[in-house]
Amino acid sequence: MSIGNKIKELRNKVSLTQTELAERCDLTKGYISQIENDLTSPSITTLTDILTALGTTLSDFFNDDSDQQIIFKKDDYFQKVRDSESITWLVPNSQKNEMEPILFTLNVGSQTEIDMPHEGQEFGYVLKGKITVVYGKKKYICKEGETFYFTTDKEHYLINNGTKVASIIWVTSPPNF
């Protein structure tokens, strides 16, 4: 099987669109499409970035007999920083699992994008700061050391209207980030 076909198969297995994969790698959707259709070959660095976003490594990608990774270290984490937030995937290959744990930070005065109703559940533990969880038409305050948990059948998002950056361990099922 070609590299492009293997990337496409892995991308589909973890339920990412070409656009989502491209955003995680700071590439264009067109470039991902060209790779998957074997119209271009990525550099080793680009291939490594793509495979990290897909939750695997170069060695695992080319070796089908790899053992399941159980322990993840800081070097394994994958981080995406946006204007007012950062997402650190604590288990990089979690897109293919039932849960996706991240370390999420949200700047003061910011809010996440509104997440429309979908199938699943979300859990969060506020490590520092204070957030407002908006779930449907209700708002809930969640402070440092507290948790939130809800099904995702209503519109939902987070707001940081506290006085310091909020840091949250956030777990979604199925993977959603």
Summary of the structure (lengths in Angstrom):
residues: 177
radius of gyration: 17.5
end to end distance: 28.5
largest distance: 52.7
contacts: 496
relative contact order: 0.15
helix: 27%
strand: 32%
